[in-house]
């Protein structure tokens, strides 16, 4: 599995006081021993990371790492990508996808924050899974297992290059008979091939047409590399699903996506096709992110900011987001599903939004 260089060159580590009391914290500090250390009261409020120069959006993502202790170990019911959102082992990302909802919520560059009290997270997940008991009613998430989303606010393939948190999570899910872990990724990290997931961790490979990804998926693995990794991850014991996300509409979108489906159909072996399922998520955007992006990546906004075909909608968290207009969105989503069904009839659509 070939791999682009890691999108990290850590020069500064911001750390909460308790980090060095944890084995994982000490391991990470030793791994990046050359980095300057800056003490902070909280991983969440670091003004120089939140209020940086908008034109230099990417520097913090490449050079800064935040280490903290996860406080609340809560589980949220989900029903879309997973049955439950597990307490996260990290927050933020080294990549800079122009449409990222974490950037919408958390402020400026939002580099990776890793939580070093991984034992507490593992123990909370194991206990929660044990309390669920067997899954007796199949749903679109999974017919037999309770699925836990492990990486809601970051990309665990990159996190795996920083610490062993991801290896520990994958190992945890080998044991509970009724639970699976799950995370979406846009990064190809060959280290994951050695984790022995035993079919109990689902990786959702996020894909979009390559020309679109070159513009919008900043600092991620190229789409061709992601596709090439899918059979290898499956052979290594992962369940591999696809995440067509976000679907960004522009002139010629049908032909672009059709070509992507045709390529997948060519590349994926029968063993992958037999277990394949996908999520389809149409673009959501908002004004604050639009204005932030105009400072560092205005070309992306020509595609993402389309008031002519978008409308405002209040999100579950109360923010005002832009979505494709409701009557049209349903028709476009159906067209997308029809194209997929022609090229990849074996690919079940688990969830479409």
N, C-alpha and C positions, 0 to 999 in steps of 0.2 A: 504494500500500500504506500504509494508516494505521498509526500506531505509537503505543503508549503511551509516556510519557516513560521515559527510561532509568532503570533501578533503581539508579543510582549518583549519589552526590553526594560525590565524593572529598575528604575533609578531611585525611587522613593517608596518607602512602606509607611503608611499611616497606621498606628496600632493603638488599640485600647489598652489600658493598664493591665488588665487580667490576661492578655494574650500569652505572655510568657509563662503563665502557670499551667498551660496546657501543652501536652506532648506535641500535638499537631502544630500549635503556634511555634514552638521551638524548632520543629522540623522545617517549617516554611522559612523561618528567619535564617536558618543555616543554609537552605537551598539558595537563597538570594542574599548571601552574606555581604556582598559588595554594596548593597543598596543603603542609602541614607535612611535612618529611622526617625519618624516624627510622631511624638506621643499626641494622642487626641482623646478627648473625653468620651466621644461617641462616634461609632462608624457612620452614623446617619448624617451628622451635621458637620461637614468639613467645608467651610466657606470657600476656600481657594479651589476646591474641586467643583463646587456648585456654581460659582460665579466667575468662572474663568473667561478668558477672551474667546468670544464665540467664533472668531475666525480661526482659532487654533484648537478646534474641537477635539482633534485626534491625539494630541500630545499626551494628555492625561491618561487616555485609554491604553496607550503603549507603555507609559513609563511609571504609572502609579498603581500600587496595590494597597488595598485597605484590609486590615485584619481586625476582626471583632469577635464578640461572643454573642451568640444568638440568644435573645431573651425569651420571647414567647414561642412555645412549641405547640402551636395550634394547628388543627387540621380543618380545612374548609371543604364542604361537599362541592363537587364540580359538575359532573354529568356530561361534560363536553369531551375534552381530551382524556380525562381520567375520572375515576369515581371520587377521588379525594386529592386536594392539593396538600402535599406533605410540607412540614416545616422545611424551609430551604437551607441548604448548606452553603449558599452563596447568594450574592445579589450583584447586579451589574454585569458588565461584559467588556471584553477587550475589542469586540467588533463594533461596528457603527452603522448598522442598517438604518437607512434614512427614515423608515416608518416606525421605528421601535416604540412600543407603548411604555416600556420601562423609562425611556428618556422622557416621554410625555409626563410621567408621574413624578420622577425623582429629581428633575432639574438637569443641570448642564451635562458634563461628559460621562458621569456615572461609570468609572472604571470598576474592575472586579473587586468586590468585597468578599473575602472568604471567612466563614465562621469556623473557629478552631475547636469549639466544644462539640465535635462530631459524635462523641459517645452518647451525649444526651439526645441528639437527633435520632441516632440509630435505635436507641432504647425506646424513644417515644413511638417511632414507626412500628417497631416489633410489637409493642404493647397494643397499639391501635389495631394492627392487623389481626392479632390474636382475639381481640374483643369482637371483631366483625363476624368471626365464624365463617362457614362456607357461604359462597354466593349462590343463592338458590334460584334467582331469576336473572336470566341472561339480559344484557342491555347492549346498546351500541358501543359502549366502551370496551367490553370484553364479555364473551359468553359465560366464562367460568371463574375468572379471578377478579378480585378487587384491585383496581389499578391506581397507583399513587404517582402523581406527577412530582418529580424530584427537582425540576429545574425551571420553575415558572419564570424566574426573573434573571436568567442568565443562560449560558451555554456550557453544559457540563463537560463537553469534549475539550474545551479550553481549560476549564477548572482542573481537569485531570492532569494538565501539564504543570499545575501549581502545587497540588498536594494529592495525598491519597484518599481524600474524602470520597471521590467518585468510586474508586476501587472498593472502598468499604461499603458504600451503598449497594453496589452491584452484588457484593458478597452476601450482604444481609438478605437480599431477596431470594437467594438460593434455598433458604430454609422454610419460610412460611408456606404451607401448602395452598393457601387460598389468595395469595397476594403477589402482585407484579409491580416492579418499578417502571417508570417511563420518563423519557425526556426527549425534547426536540433539539436538533443540532444543525448548524451550518458549517461545522468545522470537522476536518478529517484528522483524527488523532490515532495513529497506529497502536499506541499503548493500549487502547480499549480492547484490542484483539486478544490480549493476554489475561483478561479479567474473569474468564470462565463463568458467564452469566447463566448457563444451563437453561436457556429458554425463558428465564424469569424476569428479564429486563427488556423492555420495548424501546427501541430507538426510532424516533420519528424524524426521518431525513427531510429537511425543508428544501424544497426545490421551486425554481421558477425558470422561465426561459433565460438562457445564458446572457443574451444581450441586455435584458432587463436587470439581471443580477449584477452585471458589471457596473451598472449605474447606481443601483439601490443597495445591494448587499456589500457595503464597504468593509474591507478587511476580512472577508470570509474566504473559505476555500472555494475555488471555481466550481461551477455546477458539474462539469465533467468529472472532476475529482470526487465530488459527493456521490455521483451516480456509480462511479467505479468502486467506491467503498461499500456499496450496499451488499453485493454478494459476499464480500469478505467478512463483513460484520455478521451476516447470517450464518456463514460457515463457522464463525467463532462462537455461535450459540445465542446470538440476540434474535429476538423477534424484531423484524424491521418493517415499519410502516412508512408511508409517505405523507408529507405535510405540504400541500400546495398552498403556499401562504407567503405573503398575501397575494391575492389575484389583483393585479393592477391593470386596469383597462386602458388601452390606447388603440389608435388605428392599427389594424392588423393583428390584434391580440389572439384571434382564433387560430391563425396560421402558426403563430409562435408556439402556442401551447400544444397544438396538434403535433408540431415537430418534436417537442419535448416528449410527449406521450409515445410517439413512434420510436424515439431513441431508447426510452425505457423498455419498451416492448422488445427491442433488439438485444439489449444488454442483459436484462435480468434473466437468470436461469429459472427453470421450472420450479425448483424448490422454493425460490423466493416468491414467485407468482402464486404458488399454492396457498401462501399465508398472507398475501398482501391485502392491505386496507389503506385508505387515505382519508385525510381531513382536507376540506377545502374552506379557506377563510378569505373572504373578500376584504379588501383594504379598508381600514379605519384610520382617520387622520384627525389632526386638530390644529387650531390656529397658533397656539404657542409653539408647537413643534415646527409648524410651517415657518414661523418667524425665526426660530433658531436655525433651521436648515438654510434659510436664505442667506445667513451670514457665512456659512461654510460650504454649502453644496447646493447652490441655486438650481443647477440643472435637474436635480432630482425632483424639485418642486414643480417643474413643468409637467411632470407626470402625476405627482401625488396630489397636487392642489388643483382640483377641477370643479370649481363652483358650478360650471355648466351642467355637470352630471351628478353632483353631490348635494346632500341636504344635511342640516344639523340634526343631531339626535342626542338626547341626554343619556349618558351611560349609566350602568348600575352604580358606579361610585359617585355619580352626580356631576361629572364633567360633561362639557358639551363637545361632542365629537362629530366629525364629518363622515358620512357613509354614502355609498351610492344610492341614488334616489329609489325609494321603496318599490314602486311599480316596475322600474327598469331592472333593479337589482335581481329580483326574482327571475326575470326572463334571462338575464345574462348568466345567472348561476345555473339555470336549467340547460342553457346552451353549452356551458362548460362541462356539465355532467354528461351531456349527450356526446360531446367530442371524446371524453374519457371512455365512455362505454363502448364506443366504436373501436378505439385503438387498444384498450386494455379492459376487455369485458370481465376478466377475472378479478379486477381490482374493486373490492367492495368500498363504497363511500360510507365511512363510519359516521362522519359528522360534516355538515356543510352550513356555513353561516355567512 
